[in-house]
Amino acid sequence: MDYTKIELFKSKLENKSKMRKIIFLAIVLCYGTSNLWGENGSRLWLRYEPLPDSLAKSYADKIQKIYFPDSETGRIIDSEFREAFRAMTNKELYLAKKGGEAKSVCFVVDTKMKENYQIQNKTLAKDSYISVTAVDETGLLYGMFHLLRLMQMHENISHLDIHEKPSYERRILNHWDNRDGTIERGYAGSSLWEWGDLPNVLSLRYKDYARANASIGINGTVLNNVNAEAIFISSEYLPKVAALANVFRPYGIKVYLSINCSSPALLGGLDTSDPEDARVRKWWDDKIKEIYDLIPDFGGFLVKANSEGTPGPQDYGRTPVSGANMLGEALKPYGGIVMWRAFVYDPASSDRVKEAYEGFKPLDGLFLDNVIIQVKNGPIDFQPREPFTPLFGAMQKTAVMPEFQITQEYLGQEKQLAYLAPLYQECLQADTYAKGQGSTVAKCTDGTLFPHSITAIAGVANTGNDTNWTGHHFAQANWYCFGRLAWNNRLTPEQIADEWLKMTFSNDPAFVEPVKEMMMESREAIVNYMMPLGLAHLFAWEHHYGPAPWLNIPDTRPDWMPSYYHKADSQGIGFDRTKEGSNAVSQYSSPVSDIYNDINACPENLLLWFHHVPWNHRMSNGKTLWDELCYKYQSGVDAARNFQKIWDQEGSFIDKERFKEVQSNLKTQTRDAILWRDACVLYFQTFSSLPIPSELERSLFDLDIMQKNGANEALYYGMQQQPK
């Protein structure tokens, strides 16, 4: 639903009669807002569009009744399925008197099942029905959404035998939302959480947020920024958190909170927050009891400590083990967990990528079993391409969870199309060789190789209060694909894109196939026009959007400057992390370390990550490094232009509103791709002193103008409008 427009209409009706308000809300509830305003992305992938007549008749013939548990979650299943079925088939469902009734869909809890849910066609008295069984009612909810997904995709439901079990026990969104409604690295409006209105007023969007997450198997949400304010666990704010937990609970979603390690001093008035101090331990014990008295199914804490200025146990000469285990002990009686982030780095280090490993590998096996280390997919910070973090596979006695970024902080934010399932899967399927060949990151973290008591995966959310939830219509696909891969890390990016496109836009193959190809190429296109061949962190200051490979701000941490990473000089470009360089390669198991260490064996898409490479180095295709770099930048621009061509041919398949908005975004993306190409190629040419290959397109921007305007950190948002 488009809640922005609902609220607008409600405000306009404020001085009118109560009857007119009731009539308006009745129209919204009966017909949905899309009938009033057209498509706007607010329904996400749960649009339930009318089916072709023959398919609607087929589904209606197979399902005529519904049976569901008599519970809050059961009633959600009943309501969702009835409304979806009516919207898709124009038929009503009737209540079955008992499970297994013919021509019904039956949702039945079966505690003897090993799988989390099953969907099967069964026979009763020579007539058929569809059975959805699960170990609990949340499993039934997931099974219901799976069945609706099949119907939305126009699949045959006559021969179903589906057995589903999640890859990870805890599948969690991390919201970097602040109390004032801002979102750190958020690009879709303000926070969904209206703290000023809670707990008394509940936004209509809370249920739709929970519903969307349940439809893809997400079962946890961290409500606040990892750079946490202590106030979120105060007695003032916990009832607000409890109100959200009450909304989310029937959808199988637990709430978690990011905490500030200095909370005992900030909230409790203590003169220390040292985790070894008995008063501090008692304060946390009392606070956690207070939380569980209000929220019995509270999930636990997310902790960012001693990183980028945040407080932590190292302020008192302690290790992360001390802080994490103190919290773990206090949470353990209630079933809560601690997710302790490994995102730490010291500005004095010779190589930032080594620090998480150096800080946490020696602590392996010292953490309690309800503590899990949350590790970013790459060793720096959500760059368009990074190698997998070596902690995956290295920490074998301690549970480790991957952290991906759904919001596109370094991948074009809300302005550019970047389908991230290939990035997630590139990490999950990377082979660590921790226990020989086949020791993928997925197997190292999902319990396959190291059977810890908890498994989890996290994604930094991209949702806000924008009408379409995520800013860019295609950014919804990254929320969707994270949930689907968290549920089943063996799914392919192509499978997930196919699902999302059919449910979000159209089932027509003439639309799905070319647009799916565009999605599959989008992340690689961004890598090519931003930072190909293993380059990283060439962004302008703070906003992480436009290029500034020349950036050098005096008296600023060197590891925040692009030159720290590209190290371009007259000899070549790239960061030497070989055994002769920073020796970061040694943190990987053999043969991965040996491959990365060898300039001729290293994957070329990571070459400049691990090697300082001469400009005239011959690549596998025979080109010199300099020429290959130029060609990669041009190929990114060409791909962005091709996305425009593909999309311009698809207008007849979808609504005008979303078509035009995506079309506008793709124009911006192409302009910005050209800016990235020109900034990087022209700047690196000042070191290589080599010509740009004659067959490539000439630059549109001048380097001196880009460098001069680059002094303004907000430059690139304005410069996007220059090319015509």
C-alpha positions in Angstrom: 0.0 0.0 0.0 1.0 3.6 -0.6 0.9 4.8 3.0 2.2 8.3 2.1 -0.8 9.0 0.0 -3.2 7.4 2.6 -1.9 9.7 5.2 -2.2 12.7 2.8 -5.8 11.9 2.1 -6.5 11.3 5.8 -5.2 14.7 6.6 -7.3 16.4 3.9 -10.4 14.7 5.4 -9.5 15.7 9.0 -12.2 18.4 9.0 -14.8 16.3 7.2 -17.4 14.0 8.6 -16.5 10.6 10.2 -18.6 8.9 7.6 -16.5 10.2 4.7 -13.4 8.9 6.4 -14.9 5.5 6.9 -16.0 5.4 3.2 -12.4 6.3 2.1 -10.7 3.8 4.3 -13.2 1.1 3.1 -12.3 1.8 -0.5 -8.6 1.5 0.4 -9.1 -1.8 2.2 -11.3 -3.3 -0.4 -9.5 -2.3 -3.6 -6.0 -1.3 -2.5 -4.2 1.9 -3.3 -2.9 0.8 -6.7 -6.4 1.1 -8.1 -6.6 4.7 -6.9 -3.1 5.8 -8.0 -1.7 3.1 -10.2 1.6 1.2 -9.6 4.2 2.8 -7.4 6.2 -0.1 -6.0 4.6 0.0 -2.6 3.3 -3.6 -3.0 6.8 -5.0 -3.5 6.7 -8.6 -4.9 3.3 -9.3 -3.2 1.1 -7.8 -5.9 -1.2 -10.8 -6.5 -2.2 -9.6 -10.0 -5.2 -11.2 -11.8 -4.2 -14.5 -13.5 -5.0 -15.4 -17.1 -8.5 -16.9 -17.2 -7.4 -20.5 -17.9 -4.9 -20.5 -15.1 -7.2 -18.8 -12.6 -9.8 -21.5 -13.4 -7.2 -24.2 -12.9 -6.2 -22.9 -9.5 -9.8 -22.3 -8.5 -10.7 -25.9 -9.4 -7.8 -27.3 -7.3 -8.4 -25.1 -4.3 -11.9 -24.2 -3.0 -11.5 -24.2 0.7 -8.9 -23.3 3.3 -8.1 -24.9 6.7 -5.8 -23.1 9.1 -4.8 -23.2 12.8 -6.9 -21.1 15.2 -4.2 -18.7 16.3 -2.9 -15.3 15.5 -0.5 -16.6 12.9 -3.1 -18.9 11.6 -5.5 -16.0 11.1 -2.7 -14.2 9.2 -2.3 -17.2 6.9 -6.1 -17.3 6.4 -6.4 -13.6 5.6 -3.3 -13.4 3.3 -4.2 -16.5 1.3 -7.9 -15.6 1.0 -7.1 -12.1 -0.2 -4.4 -13.2 -2.6 -6.5 -16.0 -4.0 -9.4 -13.6 -4.5 -7.2 -11.1 -6.3 -5.6 -13.7 -8.5 -8.6 -15.8 -9.4 -11.6 -13.6 -8.6 -12.9 -16.6 -6.5 -13.7 -16.9 -2.9 -12.4 -19.6 -0.6 -14.6 -21.2 2.1 -13.5 -22.6 5.5 -12.8 -26.3 5.6 -14.1 -28.0 8.7 -10.9 -30.1 9.2 -7.5 -30.6 7.8 -7.3 -32.8 4.7 -10.7 -31.8 3.3 -11.0 -32.4 -0.4 -10.2 -29.5 -2.8 -8.8 -27.4 0.0 -5.4 -26.1 1.0 -4.7 -27.3 4.5 -2.1 -25.7 6.8 -1.4 -28.2 9.6 1.4 -28.2 12.3 3.2 -31.6 12.4 5.8 -31.6 15.2 7.1 -35.0 14.0 8.4 -33.5 10.7 12.1 -33.1 10.2 11.8 -30.4 7.6 10.6 -26.9 8.4 7.7 -27.2 5.9 6.4 -29.4 3.2 3.9 -28.6 0.4 2.4 -31.7 -1.2 -0.6 -32.8 -3.3 -2.5 -35.5 -1.4 -5.7 -37.5 -2.1 -8.7 -37.9 0.1 -11.6 -40.2 -1.0 -10.3 -40.1 -4.6 -10.2 -36.3 -4.5 -7.2 -34.1 -4.1 -6.1 -31.4 -1.8 -2.9 -29.4 -1.1 -1.2 -30.0 2.3 1.1 -27.5 3.9 2.7 -29.0 7.0 5.4 -27.6 9.2 7.1 -28.0 12.6 5.5 -24.7 13.8 3.1 -22.0 12.6 5.9 -19.8 11.3 6.8 -22.7 9.0 3.2 -22.8 7.8 3.4 -19.0 7.1 6.6 -19.6 5.0 4.8 -22.5 3.3 1.8 -20.3 2.5 4.0 -17.7 0.9 5.9 -20.3 -1.1 2.6 -21.6 -2.5 1.5 -18.1 -3.4 4.9 -17.5 -5.0 4.3 -20.5 -7.3 0.9 -19.1 -8.2 2.2 -15.7 -8.9 4.8 -17.2 -11.2 2.0 -19.2 -13.0 3.5 -22.6 -12.0 1.7 -25.9 -12.1 0.5 -26.9 -8.6 -0.8 -30.3 -9.5 2.3 -32.3 -8.6 3.8 -30.6 -5.6 6.3 -32.4 -3.4 8.3 -29.6 -1.8 10.5 -30.0 1.3 12.1 -26.8 2.6 14.6 -26.2 5.4 16.5 -23.0 5.9 20.3 -22.8 5.4 20.7 -20.5 8.5 18.8 -20.6 11.7 18.8 -16.8 12.1 18.2 -14.6 9.1 18.5 -11.0 10.1 18.1 -7.5 8.8 20.4 -4.9 10.3 18.8 -1.4 10.3 21.3 1.4 10.6 18.4 3.7 11.8 18.8 6.5 14.2 16.4 7.9 16.8 15.8 11.1 14.9 14.5 9.2 11.8 17.7 9.5 9.8 19.3 6.3 8.4 23.1 6.0 8.2 23.8 4.9 4.6 20.1 4.9 3.9 18.8 6.0 0.5 15.0 5.5 0.7 13.7 8.3 2.9 13.5 8.3 6.7 13.3 5.4 9.1 10.2 3.2 9.2 10.3 3.4 13.0 8.3 6.4 14.3 9.8 6.5 17.8 7.9 9.6 18.7 4.6 7.9 18.2 5.5 4.5 19.7 4.2 2.7 21.6 0.7 4.2 21.4 0.5 4.7 17.6 1.5 1.9 15.3 2.2 2.8 11.6 0.3 0.7 9.1 3.7 -0.1 7.4 4.9 -2.2 10.4 2.7 -5.1 9.4 3.5 -4.8 5.8 7.2 -4.7 6.6 6.8 -7.9 8.7 4.7 -9.5 6.0 7.3 -8.8 3.3 10.1 -10.3 5.4 8.0 -13.4 6.3 7.4 -13.9 2.6 11.1 -14.4 2.0 12.0 -16.1 5.3 13.6 -13.3 7.2 13.1 -13.9 10.9 14.9 -11.2 12.8 15.4 -7.4 12.7 18.0 -5.2 14.5 16.0 -2.0 14.9 18.8 0.6 15.4 22.2 1.7 14.1 25.3 -0.3 15.0 26.7 3.1 16.0 24.3 2.8 18.8 22.8 5.3 21.2 22.4 3.9 24.7 18.9 5.3 25.0 17.5 2.4 22.9 17.8 0.1 26.0 16.5 2.6 28.4 13.3 2.2 30.4 11.8 5.0 28.2 12.5 3.2 24.9 12.0 -0.5 25.7 8.1 -0.2 25.7 8.5 1.2 22.2 10.6 -1.7 21.2 8.1 -4.1 22.8 5.3 -2.6 20.7 7.2 -3.4 17.5 8.0 -6.9 18.8 4.3 -7.4 19.3 3.5 -6.5 15.7 6.3 -8.7 14.3 5.8 -11.8 16.5 2.9 -13.4 14.6 5.1 -13.2 11.4 7.9 -15.2 13.1 10.2 -12.1 13.5 12.3 -11.5 16.6 13.6 -8.0 17.4 17.3 -7.4 18.3 19.0 -4.2 19.4 22.4 -2.7 18.8 24.0 -1.6 22.1 26.5 0.9 23.2 29.2 -0.7 25.4 29.3 2.4 27.6 25.6 2.0 28.6 26.3 1.2 32.3 28.0 4.6 32.6 25.7 6.5 30.3 22.4 5.1 31.6 23.3 3.5 34.9 25.4 6.3 36.4 28.4 4.0 37.0 31.9 5.4 36.8 33.0 2.6 34.5 31.7 0.2 31.8 34.5 -2.3 32.3 33.1 -5.8 31.5 35.2 -7.3 34.3 33.7 -5.0 36.9 31.1 -6.7 39.1 28.9 -3.7 39.2 28.9 -3.5 35.4 28.0 -7.2 35.1 25.1 -6.7 37.6 23.8 -3.7 35.6 23.7 -5.8 32.4 22.0 -8.7 34.3 19.3 -6.3 35.5 18.9 -4.6 32.2 18.5 -7.9 30.3 15.9 -9.1 32.8 14.0 -5.9 32.2 14.1 -6.4 28.5 12.9 -10.0 28.7 10.1 -9.1 31.1 8.8 -6.9 28.3 9.8 -8.9 25.3 10.0 -12.6 26.2 11.2 -13.6 22.7 13.8 -10.8 22.4 16.6 -12.1 20.1 19.7 -10.5 21.6 22.3 -7.8 21.0 24.4 -6.6 18.0 27.7 -5.0 19.1 30.1 -2.7 17.3 32.9 -2.1 19.7 36.3 -0.3 19.5 35.7 0.6 15.9 35.6 4.0 14.3 35.4 5.6 17.7 32.8 3.4 19.3 33.5 2.4 22.9 34.3 -1.2 23.9 36.2 -3.5 26.2 39.5 -2.6 24.8 39.1 0.9 26.4 39.7 -1.0 29.7 42.5 -3.2 28.4 40.1 -6.1 27.8 39.6 -8.2 24.7 36.4 -8.7 22.7 36.0 -12.1 24.5 35.6 -10.3 27.8 32.8 -8.0 26.6 31.0 -10.6 24.4 31.1 -13.4 27.0 29.8 -11.0 29.8 26.8 -10.3 27.6 26.5 -13.9 26.5 26.3 -15.1 30.1 23.5 -12.6 30.9 21.5 -13.5 27.8 22.0 -17.2 27.9 19.1 -18.1 30.4 16.7 -16.3 28.1 17.9 -17.9 24.8 19.4 -14.6 23.6 22.6 -14.3 21.5 25.4 -11.8 21.0 26.4 -10.8 17.5 29.8 -9.3 17.9 31.0 -7.5 14.7 34.6 -8.0 13.5 34.7 -4.7 11.7 37.7 -3.2 13.5 40.7 -1.4 12.1 43.5 0.8 13.4 44.7 3.8 11.4 48.3 3.0 12.3 48.1 -0.4 10.5 50.2 -1.0 7.4 47.3 -2.8 5.8 43.7 -2.4 6.9 42.5 -5.6 5.3 44.5 -7.7 7.8 43.1 -6.4 11.0 39.9 -8.3 11.5 41.9 -11.6 11.1 44.7 -10.4 13.4 42.2 -9.3 16.0 39.9 -12.3 16.1 41.7 -15.4 14.8 43.8 -15.7 18.1 40.5 -15.6 20.1 39.0 -18.6 18.2 37.4 -21.0 20.7 37.3 -18.5 23.6 33.8 -17.2 23.0 30.7 -18.7 24.6 28.4 -20.8 22.4 25.7 -18.1 22.2 28.2 -15.6 20.8 28.6 -15.4 17.0 31.2 -13.2 15.2 29.6 -11.1 12.5 32.0 -10.7 9.6 31.6 -8.5 6.5 31.8 -10.4 3.2 35.1 -8.7 2.3 38.0 -7.5 4.4 37.5 -3.7 3.8 34.0 -2.4 3.7 31.3 -3.6 1.2 33.3 -2.6 -1.9 31.9 -3.4 -5.3 34.3 -6.4 -5.4 36.5 -7.8 -2.6 37.9 -11.2 -1.9 36.2 -13.1 0.8 37.2 -12.3 4.4 39.9 -14.8 5.5 38.1 -15.2 8.9 35.6 -17.5 7.0 37.1 -20.9 7.4 39.9 -19.6 9.7 37.7 -19.4 12.8 36.5 -23.0 13.3 35.8 -23.2 17.0 33.7 -20.1 17.1 30.5 -19.5 15.2 30.8 -16.9 12.4 28.0 -15.2 10.4 28.3 -13.4 7.1 27.3 -9.7 6.9 26.2 -8.4 3.5 25.1 -4.9 2.6 21.7 -4.7 0.9 21.7 -0.9 0.8 24.0 0.2 -2.0 26.4 2.4 -0.1 29.3 1.8 -2.5 27.2 0.6 -5.5 25.3 3.6 -6.7 22.9 4.0 -3.8 19.3 4.7 -4.9 20.4 6.0 -8.3 21.9 3.0 -10.0 20.7 -0.5 -10.8 22.9 -3.1 -9.1 21.5 -6.6 -8.6 23.5 -7.9 -5.7 22.7 -11.7 -5.7 25.8 -12.4 -7.8 27.9 -10.5 -5.2 26.4 -12.5 -2.3 26.8 -15.8 -4.1 30.4 -15.0 -5.2 31.2 -14.8 -1.5 29.1 -17.7 -0.3 30.5 -20.1 -3.0 34.1 -19.0 -2.6 36.2 -21.9 -1.6 38.2 -21.3 1.6 39.9 -24.7 1.6 39.6 -24.7 5.4 38.9 -28.5 5.3 40.1 -29.2 1.8 38.4 -28.5 -1.5 34.7 -27.6 -1.3 35.0 -25.7 2.0 32.9 -22.8 0.7 32.1 -19.8 2.8 28.5 -21.1 2.8 29.5 -24.4 4.3 31.8 -22.7 6.8 28.9 -20.6 8.2 25.7 -22.7 7.8 26.7 -25.5 10.1 27.8 -28.0 7.4 31.5 -28.0 8.3 31.5 -26.5 11.8 28.4 -27.6 13.7 28.0 -24.7 16.2 24.9 -24.2 18.3 23.8 -21.2 16.3 24.0 -20.2 12.6 23.1 -16.8 11.3 23.4 -14.4 8.4 22.8 -10.6 8.3 22.1 -8.0 5.7 22.3 -4.2 6.2 18.7 -3.1 5.2 17.8 -0.8 2.4 14.3 0.1 3.5 12.9 3.5 4.3 9.6 5.3 4.3 9.7 6.0 0.5 6.6 4.9 -1.2 8.4 2.0 -2.9 10.4 1.2 0.3 13.9 1.2 -1.3 14.3 4.3 -3.4 15.1 2.5 -6.7 12.4 0.0 -7.8 15.1 -2.5 -8.7 16.7 -2.1 -5.2 13.8 -4.1 -3.9 15.4 -7.1 -5.6 18.3 -6.9 -3.2 16.1 -7.1 -0.1 14.3 -10.0 -1.8 17.5 -11.9 -2.9 19.1 -11.5 0.5 16.1 -13.2 2.1 15.9 -16.0 -0.4 19.7 -16.7 -0.1 19.5 -16.6 3.7 16.8 -19.2 3.4 18.5 -21.3 0.8 22.1 -20.5 0.0 22.2 -22.9 -2.9 19.8 -20.9 -5.0 21.3 -19.2 -8.1 21.1 -15.5 -8.8 19.3 -16.3 -12.0 16.6 -18.3 -10.2 16.0 -15.5 -7.7 15.9 -12.8 -10.4 13.3 -14.9 -12.3 11.1 -15.1 -9.2 11.3 -11.4 -8.4 10.7 -10.2 -11.9 7.6 -12.3 -12.4 6.1 -11.3 -9.1 7.1 -7.6 -9.2 6.6 -6.8 -12.9 5.4 -9.3 -15.4 5.4 -13.1 -16.3 5.8 -12.4 -20.0 9.0 -14.1 -21.2 9.6 -11.2 -23.6 10.0 -9.0 -20.5 11.5 -11.4 -18.1 14.4 -12.8 -20.2 16.0 -9.5 -21.4 15.5 -7.7 -18.0 16.9 -10.7 -16.1 20.0 -10.5 -18.3 20.3 -6.8 -17.5 20.1 -7.6 -13.8 22.7 -10.3 -14.0 25.1 -8.0 -15.7 24.5 -4.9 -13.6 26.9 -5.5 -10.7 29.8 -6.4 -13.0 29.0 -3.2 -15.1 29.4 -1.1 -11.9 32.6 -2.8 -11.0 34.0 -2.1 -14.5 33.1 1.6 -14.6 34.1 2.2 -11.0 36.9 0.0 -9.8 37.9 -2.9 -12.2 40.6 -5.5 -11.8 40.6 -5.4 -8.0 40.8 -1.6 -7.4 38.9 -0.4 -4.3 37.8 2.6 -2.3 38.2 5.3 -5.0 35.2 7.3 -3.8 34.8 10.9 -3.0 34.8 12.0 0.6 31.9 10.9 2.9 29.1 10.3 0.5 30.7 7.2 -1.2 29.0 8.0 -4.5 31.2 9.7 -7.1 34.9 9.1 -8.0 37.9 10.9 -6.5 41.0 8.7 -7.0 43.1 11.9 -6.4 41.6 12.7 -3.0 44.2 13.5 -0.3 42.9 15.4 2.7 45.7 16.6 5.1 45.6 15.3 8.7 43.0 12.6 7.8 43.4 8.9 8.4 45.3 7.5 5.4 43.1 4.4 5.2 40.2 6.7 4.4 42.0 8.0 1.3 41.9 6.4 -2.2 45.7 6.6 -2.6 46.1 4.2 0.3 44.4 1.6 -1.8 45.4 2.2 -5.5 49.0 3.2 -4.8 49.4 4.4 -8.4 52.9 5.6 -9.4 55.0 5.7 -12.6 55.8 2.0 -12.3 52.3 0.6 -11.9 49.2 0.4 -9.8 47.7 -1.8 -7.0 48.4 -2.8 -3.4 51.1 -5.4 -2.9 49.7 -7.9 -0.5 52.0 -10.7 -1.5 54.5 -12.3 0.8 57.0 -9.6 -0.3 54.4 -6.9 0.5 52.0 -6.7 3.4 51.7 -10.5 3.4 47.9 -10.4 3.6 47.8 -13.5 1.4 49.1 -15.6 4.3 45.8 -15.2 6.1 44.2 -17.5 3.5 44.6 -21.3 3.4 46.6 -23.0 0.8 46.2 -23.2 -2.2 44.2 -19.9 -2.0 47.1 -18.1 -0.5 49.5 -19.4 -3.2 47.1 -18.4 -6.0 46.6 -14.9 -4.7 50.4 -14.6 -4.2 51.2 -15.4 -7.8 50.7 -12.5 -10.2 50.2 -15.0 -13.1 47.7 -17.2 -11.2 45.8 -14.5 -9.3 42.2 -14.0 -10.7 42.4 -10.9 -12.8 39.3 -9.5 -11.3 41.3 -9.2 -8.0 44.8 -8.6 -9.5 45.2 -5.0 -8.2 43.9 -6.0 -4.8 46.9 -8.3 -4.2 49.6 -7.0 -6.5 51.3 -3.7 -7.5 51.3 -4.4 -11.3 53.5 -2.7 -13.9 51.6 -0.7 -16.5 53.0 -2.9 -19.3 52.2 -6.2 -17.6 50.6 -8.6 -20.1 47.1 -9.8 -19.2 45.7 -13.2 -20.2 44.1 -11.7 -23.3 47.4 -10.2 -24.5 46.6 -6.6 -23.7 48.8 -4.6 -21.4 47.5 -3.8 -17.9 47.0 -0.1 -19.0 45.0 -1.0 -22.1 42.9 -3.5 -20.2 42.1 -1.0 -17.5 40.9 1.5 -20.2 38.8 -1.2 -21.9 37.2 -2.3 -18.6 36.2 1.3 -17.8 34.7 1.6 -21.3 32.9 -1.7 -21.1 31.2 -0.5 -17.9 29.9 2.6 -19.7 28.8 0.5 -22.7 26.9 -1.8 -20.4 25.1 1.1 -18.7 24.0 2.4 -22.1 22.8 -1.0 -23.1 20.7 -1.2 -20.0 18.9 1.9 -21.3 18.3 0.2 -24.6 16.9 -2.9 -23.0 14.6 -1.0 -20.7 13.3 1.3 -23.4 11.9 -1.7 -25.2 9.9 -3.0 -22.2 7.4 -0.2 -21.7 4.5 -2.1 -23.0 4.8 -4.8 -20.4 4.5 -2.7 -17.2 2.8 0.4 -15.8 4.0 3.8 -17.0 4.9 5.1 -13.5 7.5 2.5 -12.7 8.7 2.4 -16.3 9.5 6.1 -16.4 11.1 6.1 -12.9 13.5 3.3 -13.8 14.1 4.9 -17.2 15.2 8.1 -15.4 17.4 6.2 -13.1 19.2 4.5 -16.0 19.9 7.8 -17.6 21.5 9.0 -14.4 23.5 5.8 -14.2 24.9 6.2 -17.7 25.9 9.8 -17.0 27.6 8.7 -13.8 29.3 5.8 -15.5 30.9 8.2 -17.9 32.0 10.5 -15.0 33.6 7.5 -13.3 35.4 6.4 -16.5 36.8 9.8 -17.2 37.9 10.6 -13.7 39.7 7.3 -13.2 41.3 6.8 -16.6 42.5 10.4 -16.9 43.9 10.5 -13.4 45.7 7.1 -13.7 47.0 8.3 -17.1 49.0 10.9 -15.3 51.0 8.0 -13.8 51.2 5.7 -16.7 51.9 8.4 -19.3 50.4 6.0 -21.9 47.8 6.8 -24.5 44.2 5.7 -24.2 43.6 3.1 -27.0 42.6 5.0 -30.1 39.5 2.9 -30.7 37.9 3.8 -27.4 35.6 6.7 -26.8 37.1 10.1 -25.9 36.6 11.6 -22.5 33.7 13.9 -21.9 35.0 15.6 -18.7 38.3 17.3 -18.1 40.5 16.1 -15.3 41.4 19.5 -14.0 37.8 20.5 -13.7 36.9 17.3 -11.9 39.8 17.7 -9.5 39.0 21.3 -8.8 35.3 20.7 -8.2 36.2 17.6 -6.2 37.2 19.9 -3.3 33.5 20.1 -2.6 32.4 16.8 -1.1 28.8 17.2 -2.5 30.1 17.8 -6.0 29.0 14.6 -7.7 25.3 15.1 -7.0 25.4 18.3 -8.9 27.8 17.2 -11.6 25.5 14.4 -12.7 23.4 16.9 -14.5 26.3 18.2 -16.7 26.2 15.7 -19.6 23.3 16.3 -22.0 
